[in-house]
Amino acid sequence: MFEFKFADIGEGIHEGVLLKWFVKEGDTIKEGDSLFLVETDKVNAEIPSPVDGKIDKLLAEVGDTIHVGNTVVIIDDGSGAGDITRGIEIKQEPLSEEEKGAGVVGEIEISSEVIESSDEGKQEEKEMKTKVLATPVARKLAKDLGIDINLVKGTGPAGRVMKEDLHEYKKKNEGIIESKYIKETNVFAQPLGDTFLKPEIKREEIKIYGEVERVPISRVRKTISENMVLSKSVIPHTSVMDDFDVTELVKLRTEQKNMAKEKGISLTYMPFIIKALTIALREFPVFNSSFDNIKDEIIYKKYYNIGIATDTPDGLMVPVIKEVDNKGILEIGKDIETIVEKARTKTISLEELYGGTFTITNYGALGSSYGVPVIRYPEVAILGIGKIDKKPVVLNDEIVIRHMMPVSLSIDHRIIDGGDAGRFLLRLKELLGNPMLLLLS
């Protein structure tokens, strides 16, 4: 018998909701056949079988929340009865980080195929393996309480640290707890380094003065919320703004959009902006970097993957177009259509949501002119694009009508100064003001 457990399918996903079974008890399956569909906080993913065999027992129902490490289905793969016990139920408590690595990921091939772990988290992941046993809930509580969980003696099974242990530790060590030792593997919950200590946040219960309705937020909204808090908590933002004269770009796009349409591509301004952005990123590499505040190092990335902030029915998502420096404008345009549609229909893969080095948000598509975009952690800058309007401008001492595009650039002020931002915007302005430069670069 093969005990199939829900594995970590990448990027810190710990649980999901079972949406659909593709098999039933008694079915014969082949390795790679889809077993079930699971909804995570980022995508819906079909989970394939790692073995040939016959479905012996389904241990979860549609609508159940399954955690990484939970046994979901038992498959008779011909290896014998083993010690599998019928009637196993979904465990309510997820396994510790140590147990996940040893018992789950190593057995299921699809984990590494879905998405590769980010480089940013590898060092922290190694450190976690030497730490005490604890559930994710306990680790989160330790973080919230500002406790180094490695200093806490666990009273649970095999010395596992329980929530009660943390409260007791907190009580005994009130006033001397420091938060600077806390480390996690989730890229969206990375710790602050010794250089930047996270202040304790005091929360108060919301006071109610009339009739209200409480509505739980969706998984996607929760992820957006966590990411926004992380970005604004860690990164000291500042923004610079300008208006670009894109009259020549409007002319070029108008002339070429029919040609693109014949190739099945709806040509927007975004491919031109991405092309210009890639050139500027090559010339100003710090904008294509991340700041490692654990080691106080800047990580310069030699690849150019552009995220497109996308409004979807479920909330904001950021699909990523990979290796844009190796693509032409039409190819980028085609990629944008494909990946944005996937995001809006929630058919996008995890791999297509990660690995970005710089993000663009186009609030102009919704009719807005100006905005102050929030940097996508752990990137260091984001470009906001407003709607293109005809406006009167002074050119050669004459008032003329030009197509103007408002642009905002938010930067991580720890490693990028206002002067750098100004020069970066100036280069973008030059490239988008004279789009022939894009073709010649």
Solvent accessible surface area in square Angstrom, and as a share of the most:
residue,aa,sasa,rsa
1,M,49,0.22
2,F,34,0.14
3,E,52,0.23
4,F,0,0.00
5,K,45,0.19
6,F,0,0.00
7,A,3,0.02
8,D,42,0.22
9,I,3,0.01
10,G,11,0.10
11,E,21,0.10
12,G,22,0.22
13,I,4,0.02
14,H,66,0.30
15,E,58,0.26
16,G,0,0.00
17,V,27,0.15
18,L,0,0.00
19,L,64,0.32
20,K,104,0.44
21,W,41,0.14
22,F,74,0.31
23,V,17,0.10
24,K,135,0.57
25,E,89,0.40
26,G,40,0.38
27,D,38,0.20
28,T,110,0.64
29,I,7,0.03
30,K,130,0.55
31,E,96,0.43
32,G,48,0.46
33,D,58,0.30
34,S,36,0.23
35,L,0,0.00
36,F,0,0.00
37,L,38,0.19
38,V,0,0.00
39,E,42,0.19
40,T,0,0.00
41,D,39,0.20
42,K,19,0.08
43,V,2,0.01
44,N,46,0.24
45,A,18,0.14
46,E,99,0.44
47,I,5,0.03
48,P,26,0.16
49,S,2,0.01
50,P,22,0.14
51,V,31,0.18
52,D,79,0.41
53,G,15,0.14
54,K,105,0.45
55,I,2,0.01
56,D,31,0.16
57,K,55,0.23
58,L,39,0.20
59,L,18,0.09
60,A,8,0.06
61,E,127,0.57
62,V,94,0.54
63,G,51,0.49
64,D,49,0.25
65,T,55,0.32
66,I,0,0.00
67,H,30,0.14
68,V,1,0.01
69,G,1,0.01
70,N,1,0.00
71,T,2,0.01
72,V,0,0.00
73,V,0,0.00
74,I,1,0.00
75,I,0,0.00
76,D,55,0.28
77,D,50,0.26
78,G,67,0.65
79,S,83,0.53
80,G,39,0.38
81,A,74,0.58
82,G,72,0.70
83,D,131,0.68
84,I,41,0.21
85,T,89,0.52
86,R,158,0.58
87,G,44,0.42
88,I,41,0.21
89,E,140,0.63
90,I,21,0.11
91,K,81,0.34
92,Q,151,0.67
93,E,80,0.36
94,P,14,0.09
95,L,31,0.16
96,S,0,0.00
97,E,41,0.19
98,E,42,0.19
99,E,58,0.26
100,K,14,0.06
101,G,47,0.45
102,A,89,0.69
103,G,28,0.27
104,V,1,0.01
105,V,57,0.33
106,G,69,0.67
107,E,104,0.47
108,I,8,0.04
109,E,111,0.50
110,I,24,0.12
111,S,8,0.05
112,S,84,0.54
113,E,124,0.56
114,V,47,0.27
115,I,14,0.07
116,E,142,0.64
117,S,69,0.45
118,S,32,0.21
119,D,108,0.56
120,E,44,0.20
121,G,9,0.09
122,K,94,0.40
123,Q,81,0.36
124,E,16,0.07
125,E,73,0.33
126,K,130,0.55
127,E,56,0.25
128,M,7,0.03
129,K,142,0.60
130,T,118,0.69
131,K,35,0.15
132,V,45,0.26
133,L,44,0.22
134,A,0,0.00
135,T,9,0.05
136,P,29,0.18
137,V,81,0.47
138,A,1,0.01
139,R,21,0.08
140,K,117,0.50
141,L,34,0.17
142,A,3,0.02
143,K,56,0.24
144,D,83,0.43
145,L,43,0.21
146,G,14,0.13
147,I,1,0.00
148,D,17,0.09
149,I,15,0.08
150,N,53,0.27
151,L,112,0.56
152,V,8,0.05
153,K,176,0.75
154,G,15,0.14
155,T,108,0.63
156,G,15,0.15
157,P,97,0.61
158,A,95,0.74
159,G,37,0.35
160,R,30,0.11
161,V,1,0.01
162,M,58,0.26
163,K,99,0.42
164,E,114,0.51
165,D,13,0.07
166,L,0,0.00
167,H,99,0.44
168,E,84,0.38
169,Y,46,0.18
170,K,47,0.20
171,K,156,0.66
172,K,150,0.63
173,N,31,0.16
174,E,116,0.52
175,G,76,0.73
176,I,126,0.64
177,I,40,0.21
178,E,88,0.40
179,S,41,0.26
180,K,66,0.28
181,Y,108,0.41
182,I,26,0.13
183,K,55,0.23
184,E,33,0.15
185,T,40,0.23
186,N,38,0.19
187,V,13,0.07
188,F,25,0.10
189,A,21,0.16
190,Q,24,0.11
191,P,14,0.09
192,L,29,0.14
193,G,4,0.03
194,D,106,0.55
195,T,76,0.44
196,F,74,0.31
197,L,107,0.53
198,K,90,0.38
199,P,103,0.65
200,E,139,0.63
201,I,106,0.54
202,K,177,0.75
203,R,212,0.77
204,E,150,0.67
205,E,153,0.69
206,I,129,0.66
207,K,139,0.59
208,I,83,0.42
209,Y,193,0.73
210,G,50,0.48
211,E,177,0.79
212,V,86,0.49
213,E,148,0.66
214,R,184,0.67
215,V,107,0.62
216,P,123,0.77
217,I,107,0.54
218,S,62,0.40
219,R,59,0.22
220,V,9,0.05
221,R,105,0.38
222,K,112,0.47
223,T,17,0.10
224,I,17,0.09
225,S,49,0.32
226,E,86,0.38
227,N,29,0.15
228,M,64,0.29
229,V,88,0.51
230,L,21,0.10
231,S,2,0.01
232,K,115,0.49
233,S,66,0.42
234,V,18,0.10
235,I,5,0.02
236,P,60,0.37
237,H,42,0.19
238,T,46,0.27
239,S,33,0.21
240,V,40,0.23
241,M,95,0.42
242,D,50,0.26
243,D,49,0.25
244,F,1,0.00
245,D,38,0.20
246,V,0,0.00
247,T,27,0.16
248,E,78,0.35
249,L,0,0.00
250,V,20,0.12
251,K,117,0.49
252,L,27,0.13
253,R,56,0.20
254,T,71,0.41
255,E,101,0.45
256,Q,62,0.27
257,K,79,0.33
258,N,100,0.51
259,M,71,0.32
260,A,0,0.00
261,K,150,0.64
262,E,153,0.69
263,K,123,0.52
264,G,48,0.46
265,I,14,0.07
266,S,73,0.47
267,L,7,0.04
268,T,59,0.34
269,Y,46,0.18
270,M,15,0.07
271,P,1,0.00
272,F,6,0.03
273,I,3,0.02
274,I,0,0.00
275,K,34,0.15
276,A,0,0.00
277,L,0,0.00
278,T,6,0.03
279,I,21,0.11
280,A,0,0.00
281,L,0,0.00
282,R,134,0.49
283,E,86,0.39
284,F,48,0.20
285,P,69,0.44
286,V,26,0.15
287,F,0,0.00
288,N,1,0.00
289,S,0,0.00
290,S,1,0.01
291,F,31,0.13
292,D,33,0.17
293,N,6,0.03
294,I,62,0.31
295,K,108,0.46
296,D,79,0.41
297,E,94,0.42
298,I,61,0.31
299,I,69,0.35
300,Y,102,0.39
301,K,17,0.07
302,K,173,0.73
303,Y,98,0.37
304,Y,20,0.08
305,N,13,0.06
306,I,0,0.00
307,G,0,0.00
308,I,11,0.06
309,A,20,0.16
310,T,4,0.02
311,D,85,0.44
312,T,10,0.06
313,P,121,0.76
314,D,66,0.34
315,G,10,0.09
316,L,72,0.36
317,M,15,0.07
318,V,19,0.11
319,P,0,0.00
320,V,2,0.01
321,I,3,0.02
322,K,62,0.26
323,E,94,0.42
324,V,0,0.00
325,D,36,0.19
326,N,112,0.57
327,K,40,0.17
328,G,39,0.37
329,I,23,0.12
330,L,48,0.24
331,E,88,0.39
332,I,0,0.00
333,G,2,0.02
334,K,93,0.39
335,D,38,0.20
336,I,21,0.11
337,E,65,0.29
338,T,64,0.37
339,I,15,0.07
340,V,19,0.11
341,E,98,0.44
342,K,67,0.28
343,A,1,0.01
344,R,120,0.44
345,T,72,0.42
346,K,28,0.12
347,T,92,0.54
348,I,2,0.01
349,S,48,0.31
350,L,2,0.01
351,E,95,0.43
352,E,42,0.19
353,L,11,0.05
354,Y,24,0.09
355,G,40,0.39
356,G,14,0.13
357,T,0,0.00
358,F,0,0.00
359,T,2,0.01
360,I,0,0.00
361,T,26,0.15
362,N,52,0.27
363,Y,36,0.14
364,G,11,0.11
365,A,78,0.60
366,L,133,0.66
367,G,42,0.41
368,S,49,0.32
369,S,32,0.20
370,Y,114,0.43
371,G,20,0.20
372,V,95,0.55
373,P,12,0.07
374,V,43,0.25
375,I,0,0.00
376,R,46,0.17
377,Y,18,0.07
378,P,28,0.18
379,E,5,0.02
380,V,1,0.00
381,A,0,0.00
382,I,8,0.04
383,L,1,0.01
384,G,0,0.00
385,I,6,0.03
386,G,2,0.02
387,K,75,0.32
388,I,41,0.21
389,D,48,0.25
390,K,138,0.58
391,K,67,0.28
392,P,92,0.58
393,V,33,0.19
394,V,108,0.62
395,L,76,0.38
396,N,134,0.69
397,D,138,0.72
398,E,111,0.50
399,I,134,0.68
400,V,46,0.26
401,I,108,0.55
402,R,53,0.19
403,H,43,0.19
404,M,20,0.09
405,M,1,0.00
406,P,3,0.02
407,V,1,0.00
408,S,1,0.00
409,L,0,0.00
410,S,0,0.00
411,I,0,0.00
412,D,0,0.00
413,H,83,0.37
414,R,58,0.21
415,I,33,0.17
416,I,0,0.00
417,D,83,0.43
418,G,35,0.34
419,G,39,0.38
420,D,41,0.21
421,A,0,0.00
422,G,35,0.34
423,R,135,0.49
424,F,0,0.00
425,L,7,0.04
426,L,117,0.58
427,R,56,0.20
428,L,0,0.00
429,K,67,0.28
430,E,92,0.41
431,L,0,0.00
432,L,1,0.00
433,G,26,0.25
434,N,68,0.35
435,P,5,0.03
436,M,101,0.45
437,L,51,0.25
438,L,4,0.02
439,L,101,0.50
440,L,138,0.69
441,S,85,0.55
